[in-house]
Amino acid sequence: MIFCGLVIFRTHRAYSRRAKEKEEEKVFNLDSVTDASAALAITFNHIGYLLKEIRESLDITLDALFSNDIATIRTQRKKTSNVQLWVNIVIANIFKVLRYQQKEQMADSYKYAQTIRRLQKLSDGHRDIVLRSWVHVSNNHKGLLDVQVKELREIKDIILNIFSDVEVSLNTRETVSPDIITTQIQTLRNLADHYNFKQMERIQDDTSKTRLSILFYAIVGTCIMLAKQNLKLLEIFQESFPSSK
């Protein structure tokens, strides 16, 4: 009876998870849209939703890494496939936008190729941080040093704020000046340069072992890359909707 109960519980949980994933996929549905401008507007809303999902996952993953919370990272590891699926759906929607467009509009099609590239890089960066965190914690490697956690928290705060600003702009059509994002990226770069130098000192005095050093540099570098992709998406969005306020 206990075994049967366990099987039923796991089956119900798996069914609930699949049902939830199906509902999330519906968020990206363009089936009822029949013209290019509406499809384009909704697709940018989809991208805003996608940025929210990646931002929240990165926040959860990094906090779990800092506390060596393997169960939470395991959950986020499973989510990487969902994020890639959602990216693929949004990319398919972009192709639908192109099919709706008239020939005279095709001069702007380079924007959509750029959008596809940026979305894939966002998915790759998200997966890289999550999987690195998973490999590190699941193999029972030594946790990050307190000073590394402190520095990475500052990096995390900036990248999450960049995600949030771009997400809001895409979802609400409120203009966020690219200069604001550029300034944040420069702050992130300056902070990264400073902390990368501090990390070199830790390597030289043998405070930080090889695995910790690789993990630290990888997370910092990926955060900078993710910030750049957000800026490019914001620029493409504002080129597509120059009158957005």
ROVOMAR-484026 format. One record per atom (N, C-alpha, C): x, y, z; residue in one letter. Coordinates in steps of 0.1 Angstrom, whole numbers, padded with zeros to 4 digits, always signed. Layout:
residues N
XYZa ...
This chain:
residues 245
+0008-0012+0000m +0000+0000+0000m +0009+0013+0000m +0019+0012+0008i +0028+0024+0008i +0034+0026-0006i +0039+0015-0012f +0045+0016-0025f +0035+0021-0035f +0022+0016-0035c +0012+0021-0044c +0009+0036-0042c +0009+0040-0029g +0007+0054-0026g +0018+0063-0031g +0030+0058-0030l +0042+0065-0035l +0041+0067-0050l +0037+0056-0057v +0036+0056-0072v +0025+0067-0076v +0014+0066-0069i +0003+0075-0072i +0007+0090-0070i +0014+0092-0059f +0019+0106-0056f +0028+0111-0066f +0038+0103-0070r +0048+0107-0080r +0041+0109-0094r +0031+0100-0097t +0024+0102-0110t +0016+0115-0110t +0009+0118-0099h +0002+0130-0098h +0011+0142-0099h +0022+0142-0092r +0032+0153-0092r +0037+0155-0106r +0040+0144-0113a +0045+0145-0127a +0035+0151-0136a +0022+0147-0134y +0011+0152-0142y +0009+0167-0140y +0010+0171-0127s +0008+0185-0124s +0019+0193-0130s +0031+0188-0130r +0042+0195-0135r +0041+0197-0150r +0037+0186-0157r +0035+0187-0172r +0023+0197-0175r +0013+0196-0167a +0001+0205-0169a +0006+0220-0168a +0014+0223-0158k +0019+0236-0155k +0027+0241-0167k +0036+0231-0172e +0045+0235-0183e +0036+0238-0196e +0025+0230-0198k +0017+0233-0209k +0010+0247-0208k +0006+0250-0196e +0000+0263-0194e +0010+0274-0197e +0023+0272-0192e +0033+0282-0195e +0036+0284-0210e +0035+0273-0217e +0037+0273-0231e +0026+0282-0238e +0014+0281-0233k +0003+0289-0239k +0006+0304-0238k +0014+0308-0229v +0017+0323-0228v +0023+0328-0241v +0030+0319-0248f +0038+0323-0260f +0030+0320-0273f +0017+0317-0272n +0008+0313-0283n +0005+0326-0292n +0008+0324-0305l +0004+0335-0315l -0007+0331-0324l -0014+0320-0321d -0023+0314-0331d -0034+0323-0335d -0039+0332-0326s -0050+0341-0329s -0046+0354-0336s -0033+0356-0338v -0028+0368-0344v -0026+0366-0359v -0031+0376-0367t -0031+0375-0381t -0024+0386-0389t -0018+0396-0381d -0011+0407-0388d +0003+0409-0382d +0012+0415-0389a +0026+0416-0385a +0027+0425-0373a +0021+0437-0372s +0023+0446-0361s +0018+0440-0348s +0007+0434-0348a +0002+0427-0336a +0011+0416-0331a +0015+0408-0341a +0024+0397-0338a +0037+0402-0332a +0042+0413-0338l +0055+0418-0333l +0054+0423-0319l +0043+0431-0316a +0040+0436-0303a +0039+0425-0292a +0032+0415-0296i +0030+0404-0286i +0043+0396-0284i +0050+0395-0295t +0063+0387-0293t +0073+0395-0284t +0073+0408-0284f +0081+0415-0275f +0076+0413-0261f +0063+0413-0259n +0057+0409-0246n +0062+0396-0241n +0062+0386-0251h +0067+0373-0247h +0082+0373-0243h +0090+0381-0250i +0104+0382-0246i +0105+0388-0232i +0096+0398-0229g +0096+0404-0215g +0093+0393-0205g +0084+0384-0208y +0080+0373-0199y +0092+0364-0197y +0099+0361-0208l +0110+0352-0208l +0121+0358-0200l +0124+0371-0201l +0134+0377-0193l +0131+0376-0178l +0118+0377-0174k +0114+0376-0161k +0117+0362-0155k +0114+0351-0164e +0117+0338-0160e +0131+0335-0158e +0140+0340-0167i +0154+0339-0165i +0159+0346-0153i +0155+0358-0151r +0159+0366-0140r +0156+0359-0127r +0144+0354-0125e +0140+0348-0113e +0148+0335-0111e +0150+0327-0121s +0158+0315-0120s +0173+0318-0116s +0179+0328-0122l +0192+0332-0118l +0193+0336-0104l +0183+0344-0100d +0183+0348-0086d +0183+0336-0076d +0174+0327-0079i +0172+0315-0071i +0185+0306-0071i +0190+0304-0083t +0202+0296-0085t +0214+0301-0078t +0217+0314-0079l +0229+0319-0073l +0227+0319-0058l +0216+0322-0052d +0214+0322-0038d +0216+0307-0033d +0211+0298-0041a +0213+0283-0037a +0227+0279-0038a +0234+0285-0048l +0249+0282-0049l +0256+0287-0036l +0253+0299-0033f +0259+0306-0021f +0257+0298-0008f +0246+0291-0007s +0243+0283+0005s +0244+0268+0003s +0249+0264-0009n +0251+0250-0012n +0238+0242-0010n +0227+0248-0016d +0214+0242-0015d +0212+0233-0028d +0215+0221-0027i +0215+0212-0039i +0201+0210-0044i +0191+0209-0035a +0177+0206-0039a +0172+0217-0048a +0174+0229-0044t +0169+0241-0051t +0176+0242-0065t +0189+0239-0065i +0196+0240-0078i +0192+0228-0087i +0188+0217-0082r +0183+0206-0090r +0170+0210-0097r +0162+0217-0090t +0149+0222-0096t +0152+0232-0107t +0161+0241-0105q +0165+0251-0115q +0172+0244-0127q +0179+0234-0124r +0186+0226-0136r +0175+0221-0145r +0164+0216-0139k +0153+0210-0148k +0147+0222-0156k +0147+0234-0150k +0141+0245-0157k +0148+0250-0169k +0161+0246-0170t +0169+0251-0182t +0163+0246-0195t +0157+0234-0195s +0151+0228-0207s +0139+0236-0210s +0131+0240-0200n +0119+0248-0203n +0123+0262-0209n +0133+0268-0203v +0137+0281-0209v +0141+0280-0223v +0149+0269-0227q +0152+0267-0241q +0140+0264-0249q +0131+0257-0244l +0118+0254-0252l +0111+0268-0254l +0110+0276-0244w +0103+0289-0246w +0110+0298-0256w +0124+0298-0255v +0131+0305-0265v +0128+0300-0279v +0128+0287-0281n +0125+0281-0294n +0111+0286-0299n +0101+0286-0290i +0088+0291-0294i +0088+0305-0298i +0095+0314-0290v +0095+0328-0294v +0102+0330-0307v +0113+0322-0310i +0120+0322-0323i +0110+0318-0334i +0102+0308-0332a +0092+0304-0342a +0082+0315-0344a +0079+0322-0334n +0069+0333-0335n +0075+0344-0343n +0088+0346-0342i +0095+0357-0350i +0095+0353-0364i +0096+0340-0368f +0095+0336-0382f +0081+0339-0387f +0071+0337-0378k +0057+0340-0381k +0055+0355-0384k +0062+0364-0376v +0061+0378-0379v +0067+0381-0393v +0078+0374-0396l +0084+0377-0409l +0075+0372-0421l +0067+0361-0419r +0058+0357-0429r +0046+0367-0431r +0042+0374-0420y +0032+0383-0421y +0036+0396-0428y +0049+0399-0427q +0053+0412-0432q +0052+0413-0448q +0050+0426-0452q +0050+0429-0466q +0064+0430-0471q +0066+0429-0484k +0080+0429-0489k +0087+0442-0486k +0079+0453-0486e +0086+0466-0483e +0090+0467-0469e +0086+0459-0460q +0090+0459-0446q +0102+0450-0443q +0107+0443-0453m +0117+0433-0451m +0131+0439-0449m +0132+0452-0451a +0145+0459-0449a +0149+0458-0434a +0139+0457-0425d +0141+0457-0411d +0143+0442-0406d +0143+0433-0415s +0144+0419-0410s +0156+0415-0403s +0167+0423-0405y +0180+0421-0398y +0177+0421-0383y +0168+0430-0378k +0165+0431-0364k +0161+0418-0358k +0153+0410-0366y +0148+0398-0361y +0159+0387-0360y +0168+0387-0370a +0179+0378-0369a +0188+0381-0356a +0189+0394-0354q +0197+0399-0342q +0189+0394-0329q +0176+0396-0329t +0168+0392-0318t +0170+0377-0315t +0169+0369-0325i +0171+0354-0324i +0185+0351-0317i +0195+0358-0322r +0208+0356-0316r +0209+0359-0302r +0203+0371-0298r +0203+0375-0284r +0195+0366-0275r +0184+0361-0280l +0176+0352-0272l +0184+0339-0269l +0190+0334-0279q +0198+0321-0278q +0210+0323-0268q +0216+0335-0269k +0227+0338-0259k +0222+0339-0245k +0210+0345-0243l +0204+0345-0230l +0201+0331-0224l +0196+0323-0233s +0193+0309-0229s +0206+0302-0225s +0216+0304-0234d +0229+0297-0231d +0236+0302-0218d +0235+0315-0216g +0241+0321-0204g +0234+0316-0191g +0221+0315-0192h +0213+0310-0181h +0217+0296-0178h +0217+0288-0188r +0220+0273-0186r +0234+0272-0181r +0244+0280-0186d +0258+0279-0181d +0259+0281-0166d +0252+0292-0161i +0253+0294-0147i +0246+0283-0139i +0235+0279-0143v +0228+0269-0136v +0235+0256-0135v +0240+0251-0147l +0247+0238-0148l +0261+0239-0140l +0268+0250-0141r +0280+0251-0133r +0277+0250-0118r +0267+0257-0114s +0263+0256-0100s +0259+0242-0096s +0252+0235-0105w +0248+0222-0102w +0260+0212-0101w +0269+0213-0111v +0281+0204-0110v +0289+0207-0098v +0290+0219-0094h +0299+0223-0083h +0293+0217-0070h +0280+0220-0068v +0274+0216-0055v +0271+0201-0055v +0267+0195-0066s +0263+0181-0066s +0276+0172-0064s +0287+0177-0067n +0300+0170-0065n +0306+0173-0052n +0299+0180-0043n +0303+0182-0030n +0317+0190-0029n +0319+0199-0039h +0331+0207-0039h +0330+0217-0028h +0341+0222-0024k +0341+0232-0013k +0333+0245-0017k +0325+0250-0008g +0317+0261-0011g +0325+0274-0014g +0319+0283-0020l +0326+0296-0023l +0330+0303-0010l +0341+0310-0011l +0346+0317+0001l +0336+0329+0004l +0335+0332+0017d +0326+0343+0021d +0328+0356+0013d +0341+0359+0010v +0344+0371+0003v +0339+0370-0012v +0340+0358-0017q +0335+0355-0031q +0320+0357-0032q +0313+0351-0022v +0299+0353-0021v +0295+0367-0020v +0302+0375-0012k +0299+0389-0011k +0300+0396-0024k +0311+0393-0031e +0314+0400-0044e +0304+0396-0055e +0300+0383-0055l +0291+0378-0065l +0277+0383-0062l +0274+0385-0050r +0260+0391-0046r +0259+0405-0053r +0270+0413-0052e +0269+0426-0058e +0268+0425-0073e +0275+0416-0079i +0274+0413-0094i +0259+0409-0097i +0254+0400-0089k +0240+0395-0091k +0230+0406-0090k +0232+0415-0081d +0222+0426-0079d +0221+0435-0091d +0233+0437-0097i +0233+0446-0109i +0227+0439-0121i +0231+0426-0124i +0225+0420-0135i +0210+0417-0134i +0205+0414-0122l +0191+0413-0120l +0184+0426-0123l +0190+0437-0119n +0183+0450-0121n +0183+0453-0136n +0193+0449-0143i +0193+0452-0158i +0182+0443-0164i +0181+0431-0160f +0170+0422-0165f +0156+0429-0162f +0155+0433-0150s +0142+0439-0146s +0138+0452-0154s +0148+0460-0156d +0145+0473-0163d +0141+0470-0178d +0148+0461-0184v +0145+0457-0198v +0131+0450-0199v +0129+0441-0189e +0116+0434-0189e +0105+0443-0187e +0106+0453-0179v +0095+0463-0177v +0092+0471-0190v +0103+0475-0196s +0102+0483-0209s +0094+0475-0219s +0098+0462-0221l +0091+0454-0231l +0077+0451-0228l +0074+0449-0215n +0060+0445-0211n +0051+0457-0211n +0056+0469-0207t +0047+0481-0205t +0048+0491-0216t +0058+0489-0225r +0061+0499-0235r +0066+0513-0229r +0070+0512-0217e +0076+0524-0211e +0090+0525-0215e +0094+0537-0220t +0108+0539-0225t +0118+0539-0214t +0128+0530-0215v +0139+0530-0206v +0151+0534-0215v +0158+0544-0211s +0169+0549-0220s +0180+0538-0220s +0185+0535-0232p +0196+0526-0233p +0208+0531-0225p +0209+0544-0223d +0220+0550-0216d +0220+0545-0201d +0208+0543-0196i +0207+0538-0182i +0212+0524-0181i +0209+0516-0191i +0214+0502-0191i +0229+0502-0193i +0234+0511-0203t +0248+0512-0206t +0256+0516-0193t +0250+0525-0185t +0257+0529-0173t +0258+0518-0163t +0247+0510-0162q +0247+0498-0153q +0257+0488-0158q +0258+0486-0171i +0268+0477-0176i +0282+0481-0173i +0285+0494-0175q +0298+0499-0172q +0301+0498-0157q +0291+0500-0148t +0293+0497-0134t +0297+0483-0132t +0289+0474-0139l +0292+0460-0137l +0306+0456-0142l +0310+0462-0153r +0324+0459-0158r +0334+0464-0148r +0332+0476-0143n +0342+0481-0134n +0343+0472-0121n +0332+0468-0116l +0331+0460-0105l +0338+0446-0108l +0335+0441-0120a +0341+0428-0124a +0356+0429-0125a +0361+0440-0131d +0375+0442-0132d +0382+0442-0118d +0375+0449-0109h +0381+0450-0095h +0381+0437-0088h +0370+0430-0089y +0369+0417-0083y +0377+0406-0089y +0379+0407-0103n +0388+0398-0110n +0402+0399-0105n +0406+0412-0102f +0419+0414-0097f +0421+0409-0083f +0410+0411-0075k +0411+0405-0061k +0411+0390-0062k +0404+0384-0072q +0405+0370-0073q +0419+0365-0077q +0426+0372-0085m +0439+0369-0089m +0448+0369-0076m +0446+0378-0067e +0454+0378-0055e +0451+0366-0047e +0438+0362-0047r +0435+0350-0039r +0441+0337-0045r +0442+0337-0058i +0449+0326-0065i +0463+0325-0061i +0470+0337-0061q +0484+0338-0058q +0487+0334-0044q +0479+0338-0035d +0482+0334-0021d +0475+0321-0017d +0469+0314-0027d +0464+0300-0025d +0451+0300-0016d +0445+0312-0015t +0432+0312-0007t +0421+0306-0015t +0421+0308-0028s +0410+0302-0037s +0416+0291-0045s +0411+0279-0044k +0415+0268-0052k +0410+0269-0066k +0415+0260-0075t +0413+0261-0089t +0398+0261-0092t +0390+0251-0087r +0376+0250-0090r +0368+0262-0086r +0371+0268-0074l +0365+0280-0070l +0368+0292-0079l +0380+0292-0084s +0385+0303-0092s +0378+0302-0106s +0377+0290-0112i +0370+0288-0124i +0355+0292-0123i +0349+0287-0113l +0335+0290-0111l +0333+0305-0109l +0341+0312-0101f +0340+0326-0099f +0341+0334-0112f +0352+0332-0120y +0354+0339-0132y +0343+0336-0142y +0338+0324-0143a +0327+0320-0152a +0314+0328-0150a +0311+0328-0137i +0298+0335-0134i +0299+0350-0137i +0310+0356-0133v +0312+0370-0136v +0312+0373-0151v +0319+0365-0159g +0319+0367-0173g +0306+0365-0180g +0298+0355-0175t +0285+0352-0181t +0275+0364-0177t +0276+0369-0165c +0268+0380-0162c +0270+0392-0171c +0282+0395-0174i +0285+0406-0183i +0279+0403-0197i +0281+0391-0202m +0275+0387-0215m +0260+0389-0214m +0253+0384-0204l +0239+0386-0203l +0234+0400-0203l +0242+0409-0196a +0239+0423-0196a +0239+0429-0210a +0249+0425-0218k +0250+0430-0231k +0238+0426-0240k +0234+0414-0238q +0222+0409-0246q +0210+0416-0243q +0208+0419-0230n +0196+0427-0226n +0196+0441-0232n +0208+0447-0233l +0209+0461-0239l +0205+0460-0254l +0210+0450-0261k +0208+0448-0275k +0193+0446-0277k +0186+0438-0269l +0172+0436-0270l +0164+0449-0268l +0168+0457-0259l +0162+0469-0256l +0163+0479-0268l +0175+0479-0274e +0177+0488-0286e +0169+0483-0297e +0168+0470-0300i +0160+0465-0311i +0145+0468-0308i +0140+0466-0296f +0127+0469-0292f +0123+0484-0295f +0132+0493-0291q +0129+0507-0293q +0130+0512-0308q +0138+0504-0315e +0139+0507-0330e +0126+0502-0336e +0120+0491-0331s +0108+0486-0337s +0096+0494-0333s +0096+0500-0321f +0085+0508-0316f +0090+0522-0312f +0095+0530-0321p +0101+0543-0318p +0092+0553-0310p +0079+0551-0311s +0070+0561-0305s +0066+0556-0291s +0071+0544-0286s +0067+0539-0273s +0071+0549-0263s +0062+0551-0253k +0065+0561-0242k +0063+0554-0229k 
